[in-house]
Amino acid sequence: MYSMKIAGIILAAGSSCRMGNRNKLMIDINGKTILETVISTTLKAEVNPLIVVLGNDADQIQKTLEEYPVKFVKNYKWETGMSSTIKAGIEALGDDIEGSMILLGDMPGINTKDIKSLLIKFCELDNKKIIYPVKNGQQGNPVIFPKSYFNELTLLLGDRGAKSILNDENSVGVEIHSQGILIDIDTESDLKNYLLKN
């Protein structure tokens, strides 16, 4: 469907410490866990290959997802923060991958149409720009990085994502109508608000 080979990397290794005593990725919403919803949505957008990076509760989570055609990668350093999870995902990519979409495993509101819009824009710009979604002036997720940034992504440190790499010259925002690109589920309050609106 796409003119380039673009992989997906779902970051799903964190501790869910702000959710109390349960793993937020395993919370059921409308018959699927939060992580399962993100995986299913991304696969429907024909993102291939799709890598899921696990850390906390890795074995338990993987068992629940065995029916999905994804590649599981374990981040044994997940407690050092999100940067190590990004690194684990990037290092699992094959040499033929021209770009990678980095998705958060706790964003069940993203939809297939929006993912496709980002992928199409990435291909239109010939693998030259970082592509990210925008809603009402706010930058959201997921973000697609050209292969030329893979090494830089592996050098990130601590519990931070890849926003620091983006700037006005190397990145292009795509206007998205869905609120889902801005909503991640970190707390019980986030979950309640999400369920009220979906």
N, C-alpha and C positions, 0 to 999 in steps of 0.2 A: 504493500500500500504506500509506503514511504520510499523516497528515492535514496535514502541513506540508511545505514544500519545503526539504529539508536537503541541502546539498552536502557532498561529501567533499574534503578537501585532503590529499594524501599528500606528506610532506616527503621529498624524495629528491635533495637537492642537495649533500650533504656530501662531504668528501674521502676518507673511509674510512682516515684516516691510521693508525689503530690496527690495521688489518688488513694492514699491510705494503705490498706492491707490487701489490695487486689491489683492485678496487672491490667491496666486500662486497655491494652490491645486485645485482651480476651473477653471484654465485656460485650454481651450480646445486644445488638440493635437490629430489630426487625428480622430475626432469625439467622443473622450472621455476626461473627465477632467484628470488632472495629477493624482489625488488621485484615481479616478475610474480605471485608467490604472493599478496602483499598486495593488488595490484590486482584479481586474480581473485576473492579472498575478498570484497572490498568490493563489487564489482559484483554478486556473487551475493546480497548483502544488499539489493539494489535501491537503492543510494545513487546519486542522479542529480541534478545533474551530478557527475562525479568529475574533480578537477583533480590533475595530477601535476606538482609543482614540481621542476624539474631545475636543476643547476648544473654541478658537476664531471662531465666526460664526457657532457654533455647530449646532443650529437648522436648519439653512439654508442649511448647507452641508448635514446633515442627510436626509433631505427631498429629495435630489437629488440621494440618494443611497439606497432607500427603497427596490429596487428590489433585492439587493444582500443579500445572507444568511450570514450576519455577525452580531456580537454583538457590539452595540455602547455603549461606556462608556464616560461619560463627566468628564473632569478634570477641576474642578472649580478653581484650583490654577494654571492654565496654564501660567499665566503671571510671575510666579516665575521661569520658565525655563523648559527645557526638562526633567530634573530628575523627576519632579512631574508627567509628562505624563507617563514616564516609570513606576513609582510607581502605578499610577492609573490602568495601564494595568495589571501589575503583580498581584495586589490585586483582580482583576476580574477573575483570573484563578481558575478553580476547583482543588480540591485535587488530582484528577486523572492525572493531566498534569505532564509529565515527563521532558519536556523541552519546551522552548519558543524561537521562532525566533522573534527578534525585527527588524522591518522594518521601513524605513523612508517614509513618505507619499509623499515626493517630489522627488522620484527617479524613474521616469517612464521608465528608460532604463533597469531595471532589467528584466530578463526573466525567464520563467518557468523552463527551463533546469538547469539553475544555482541554483535556489532555491532547486530543487530536488537533485542536487549533494551535496549540503550542508546538507540536511536532511538525505540522505543516509549515508554520512560520520558520522554524529552524531549518527545514529543507530549502525553503524559498531563499533564505539568506546564505545558503551554500556552506553551512558549517562554520561560519565566520563570527557569529555573535552568540553570546549567552542570551537565552530566552527565558523570560519570567512573566507570570500573569499579574495583571493589575486590576483592582476593583476600586472605583472612587478614589483614585490617587494612591491607594495603598498597595504595596508590593506583597504578593502572596507566594504560595507554593503550589505545584512543584516547579523546579528550575532545570533547564537543560543546558549542559555545558559541552562545548566542542572538545574534541580530543586534545587539542592544544593546551587545555587547562587541566588535564588529568593529573599531571605531575604536581601542579600547584595545589590541587585538592588534597593530595596525599601529605602535603607539608603543613596542613592546618593543625593547630594545637588546641587542647582543652575542650570545654563543653560549649563549643560554638559551631554554628553551621558555616555555610560558604558565602554568606552575604558580603563579607569583607572583600571578596574577589570582584564583586560587581561594581562597575562605575558607568558613567554616562556614555563613555566612548566604546566600551566593549560589550554593552548589553542593550537589549531591546525589550520593552514591555509590550505585552499583548493585552488589550482590554477584554476582560472576561465579565460576563453578567452574573455569574453565580457567586454567592457569598461563601461557598464551600472552600474556595482557595485561601480564605483568611482564617478559617476556624479549625483549631486543633483541640483535642480533648485532653486536658491536663488534670482537671479537678472534678469533684462531684458536681460542683456548680456549673462547670462547662458542660458536663454531661446532661444535666437537667435542662439547661438552656437549649442545647442541641435537640433534645427529644421533644421539647415544646414546639420547636419550629419545623420538625421533620416527621 
